């Protein structure tokens, strides 16, 4: 039987069924892994900041920011095509290479001597700091005395800071009259500071007083206490000529977030660097 000529064509549709929850790619896994890694690095950084000293943090910083060149010679060639060496200033002038015209072997020697002098000065300051803090194990009295003392090495020199402790001030009331503990600390400092001949500076600081006071004693008080410490140091054996500066800073450089805290009642005895 012949097919009809006007019959509608048969159309077959094939539907592609996608099952939910199939493979969506792995980009989200990479992003999640980066997030976890960043969080781990963040918490590791927080731990390091809390568990290390200032010197250790400086060492870590230097490790991740090296100043040593990767290659001693900048160029990859030889002879006249070799480029400049990062150590060319340490080389004598020869056939157009080596130190520049405004340098000489004498300047390189001077630089080396200066570097060794800086290292020697740093070692002297650290030796004084070690000698002072090592006294803490001698007796309970010494331990009680050294709880008033902290030290730090700065660009200016070795800073020995002595401060009031709750219930144990260094001076009588709001005056410049030193108590026995301050005199004992001055005797100890004189003994340790005499290990070197570096010059000395004394800075006085006090806590903030209420702004309602008509006459605030902060300037006179900080200056009087620093002068009292100078007198005690000289009386304990420090040569008077070594003291180069006696200053009172009032409450202008607080050591704590609370400017009225007694921790801000302090004196800084600075063993000055020789090259400053």
C-alpha positions as MATLAB code, in Angstrom:
seq = 'XXXXXXXXXXXXXXXXXXXXXXXXXXXXXXXXXXXXXXXXXXXXXXXXXXXXXXXXXXXXXXXXXXXXXXXXXXXXXXXXXXXXXXXXXXXXXXXXXXXXXXXXXXXXXXXXXXXXXXXXXXXXXXXXXXXXXXXXXXXXXXXXXXXXXXXXXXXXXXXXXXXXXXXXXXXXXXXXXXXXXXXXXXXXXXXXXXXXXXXXXXXXXXXXXXXXXXXXXXXXXXXXXXXXXXXXXXXXXXXXXXXXXXXXXXXXXXXXXXXXXXXXXXXXXXXXXXXX';
ca = [
       0.000    0.000    0.000;
       1.624    3.225   -1.050;
       2.199    5.943    1.569;
       0.179    9.101    1.460;
       1.988   12.082   -0.039;
       0.576   14.606    2.422;
       1.423   12.689    5.666;
       3.245   14.742    8.404;
       6.927   13.836    8.876;
       7.882   11.972   12.047;
      10.297   14.005   14.249;
      12.315   12.133   16.892;
      13.655   14.246   19.823;
      16.517   12.928   21.935;
      16.739   14.596   25.371;
      20.020   14.686   27.263;
      19.279   14.015   30.915;
      21.734   15.594   33.373;
      21.701   14.051   36.822;
      21.988   16.640   39.631;
      25.067   16.435   41.803;
      27.387   15.420   39.030;
      30.902   16.690   38.352;
      31.076   20.507   38.511;
      34.834   20.966   38.110;
      37.557   21.311   40.774;
      37.991   25.100   40.900;
      36.265   25.359   44.272;
      38.709   22.865   45.760;
      41.662   25.029   44.714;
      40.035   28.133   46.199;
      39.252   26.311   49.440;
      42.810   24.978   49.687;
      44.182   28.511   49.210;
      41.879   29.789   51.950;
      42.949   27.074   54.409;
      46.614   27.711   53.621;
      46.190   31.467   54.169;
      44.451   30.895   57.513;
      47.192   28.520   58.630;
      49.847   31.090   57.694;
      47.932   33.803   59.555;
      47.658   31.811   62.793;
      51.302   30.765   62.495;
      52.260   34.447   62.173;
      50.190   35.342   65.253;
      51.876   32.557   67.209;
      55.350   33.683   66.157;
      54.669   37.300   67.139;
      53.554   36.181   70.594;
      56.214   33.519   71.211;
      59.388   35.298   70.028;
      61.540   38.139   71.278;
      62.371   41.306   69.361;
      65.799   39.936   68.374;
      64.267   36.673   67.142;
      61.679   38.575   65.100;
      64.484   40.641   63.559;
      66.268   37.412   62.621;
      63.121   36.022   60.996;
      62.653   39.272   59.094;
      66.243   39.153   57.829;
      65.762   35.526   56.769;
      62.797   36.381   54.544;
      64.407   39.618   53.278;
      67.996   38.611   52.503;
      70.448   41.338   51.596;
      73.129   38.930   50.338;
      73.337   38.835   46.523;
      72.405   35.560   44.859;
      75.321   35.767   42.474;
      78.658   37.413   43.166;
      78.941   38.556   39.566;
      76.089   40.313   37.810;
      77.099   39.408   34.255;
      77.260   35.939   32.736;
      80.164   36.593   30.408;
      83.908   36.709   30.860;
      86.533   39.402   30.477;
      85.216   42.710   29.179;
      81.769   41.120   28.801;
      81.635   39.935   32.369;
      79.738   42.921   33.786;
      80.310   44.516   37.158;
      80.735   42.561   40.346;
      78.798   43.626   43.429;
      82.165   43.499   45.198;
      83.965   45.691   42.652;
      84.451   48.480   45.200;
      86.572   46.081   47.259;
      88.888   45.419   44.311;
      91.902   47.568   43.452;
      91.709   49.576   40.219;
      93.133   47.444   37.439;
      92.601   47.594   33.660;
      89.420   49.562   33.976;
      87.797   47.301   36.577;
      87.592   47.314   40.326;
      86.943   50.293   42.563;
      85.476   53.437   41.061;
      87.523   56.617   40.650;
      86.273   58.153   43.882;
      87.117   55.014   45.883;
      90.380   53.432   46.851;
      91.722   50.548   48.860;
      92.072   52.952   51.780;
      88.325   53.634   51.798;
      87.609   49.909   51.779;
      89.958   49.452   54.735;
      88.270   52.323   56.579;
      84.874   50.728   55.972;
      86.097   47.410   57.361;
      87.548   49.131   60.431;
      84.283   50.996   60.990;
      82.306   47.757   60.749;
      84.582   46.048   63.272;
      84.263   49.078   65.559;
      80.462   48.880   65.410;
      80.540   45.186   66.258;
      82.906   45.806   69.155;
      80.710   48.619   70.517;
      77.627   46.397   70.230;
      79.429   43.593   72.067;
      80.415   45.973   74.882;
      76.812   47.117   75.365;
      75.531   43.553   75.391;
      78.227   42.568   77.904;
      77.043   45.301   80.284;
      73.421   44.228   79.797;
      74.308   40.595   80.541;
      76.344   41.540   83.619;
      73.436   43.561   85.007;
      70.703   40.980   84.483;
      72.935   38.142   85.713;
      72.821   39.674   89.209;
      69.221   38.521   89.544;
      70.193   35.039   90.711;
      72.468   36.170   93.537;
      69.820   36.667   96.236;
      66.145   37.303   96.843;
      66.961   40.937   97.633;
      68.597   41.313   94.242;
      65.585   39.715   92.591;
      63.280   42.213   94.272;
      65.534   45.043   93.144;
      65.780   43.933   89.528;
      61.998   43.705   89.143;
      62.222   47.500   88.778;
      64.678   47.163   85.882;
      64.361   46.381   82.174;
      67.001   46.836   79.492;
      67.055   47.198   75.737;
      69.702   48.001   73.126;
      68.765   50.822   70.739;
      70.503   52.921   68.094;
      71.371   55.405   70.836;
      72.901   52.800   73.128;
      72.008   50.511   76.023;
      68.863   51.826   77.738;
      68.496   50.750   81.382;
      64.989   51.637   82.506;
      64.047   51.658   86.204;
      60.408   52.205   87.138;
      57.870   52.221   89.944;
      56.175   48.943   90.838;
      52.739   48.792   92.484;
      53.370   49.162   96.213;
      57.109   49.765   95.705;
      57.887   53.291   94.416;
      61.387   54.615   93.816;
      60.805   58.103   95.280;
      58.928   59.530   98.228;
      55.426   60.583   97.193;
      55.420   63.253   94.492;
      58.985   64.359   95.137;
      62.530   63.868   93.972;
      63.672   62.292   97.254;
      64.950   58.792   96.478;
      63.939   55.813   98.585;
      66.468   53.111   99.638;
      65.537   50.861   96.714;
      66.430   53.613   94.217;
      69.774   54.182   95.968;
      70.527   50.452   95.921;
      69.745   50.295   92.193;
      71.996   53.315   91.574;
      74.868   51.566   93.401;
      74.345   48.441   91.282;
      74.192   50.454   88.055;
      77.373   52.342   88.918;
      79.198   49.055   89.440;
      78.019   47.662   86.107;
      78.398   50.884   84.091;
      82.014   51.147   85.196;
      82.757   48.068   83.099;
      82.998   50.536   80.177;
      83.930   54.182   79.701;
      80.975   55.134   77.497;
      79.229   58.426   78.169;
      75.895   58.412   79.998;
      72.552   60.209   79.663;
      69.711   60.270   82.198;
      66.077   60.832   81.197;
      63.229   61.350   83.679;
      59.578   60.489   82.996;
      56.445   60.682   85.173;
      52.815   59.671   84.878;
      50.098   62.095   83.803;
      48.235   64.133   86.407;
      44.628   65.375   86.190;
      44.246   68.337   83.865;
      42.217   70.101   86.573;
      45.376   70.813   88.570;
      46.307   74.494   88.520;
      50.026   73.796   88.794;
      51.021   70.444   87.304;
      54.330   69.190   88.769;
      55.230   66.916   85.859;
      58.071   68.980   84.363;
      59.788   69.893   87.611;
      59.252   66.403   89.029;
      60.716   64.539   86.041;
      63.730   66.881   85.946;
      64.256   66.603   89.727;
      64.211   62.800   89.646;
      66.645   62.561   86.746;
      68.976   64.980   88.553;
      68.651   62.906   91.746;
      69.693   59.799   89.789;
      72.700   61.639   88.346;
      73.788   62.621   91.867;
      73.363   59.044   93.103;
      75.366   57.605   90.193;
      78.213   60.082   90.694;
      78.152   59.384   94.414;
      78.356   55.651   93.710;
      81.508   55.987   91.623;
      80.583   57.175   88.118;
      82.922   59.891   86.832;
      80.980   63.134   86.614;
      82.419   63.917   83.187;
      80.766   60.822   81.699;
      77.278   62.237   82.257;
      76.483   64.163   79.079;
      72.772   64.869   79.446;
      70.164   65.054   82.210;
      66.615   65.573   80.893;
      63.052   65.685   82.158;
      60.345   64.633   79.676;
      57.338   65.022   82.005;
      54.508   62.773   80.744;
      55.263   63.274   77.051;
      56.540   59.732   76.379;
      54.247   57.298   78.166;
      55.408   53.687   78.402;
      51.864   52.282   78.676;
      48.519   52.947   76.970;
      47.274   54.420   80.264;
      49.239   57.680   80.745;
      48.207   57.847   84.431;
      49.689   54.420   85.269;
      52.515   54.415   87.834;
      54.536   52.359   85.337;
      55.192   55.672   83.591;
      57.135   56.894   86.649;
      60.524   55.850   85.382;
      64.107   56.836   84.717;
      66.174   55.878   81.685;
      69.926   55.586   82.160;
      71.428   55.367   78.668;
      74.925   54.020   78.047;
      75.639   55.967   74.858;
      77.352   54.419   71.857;
      80.848   55.693   71.179;
      80.116   56.388   67.486;
      77.119   58.674   68.132;
];
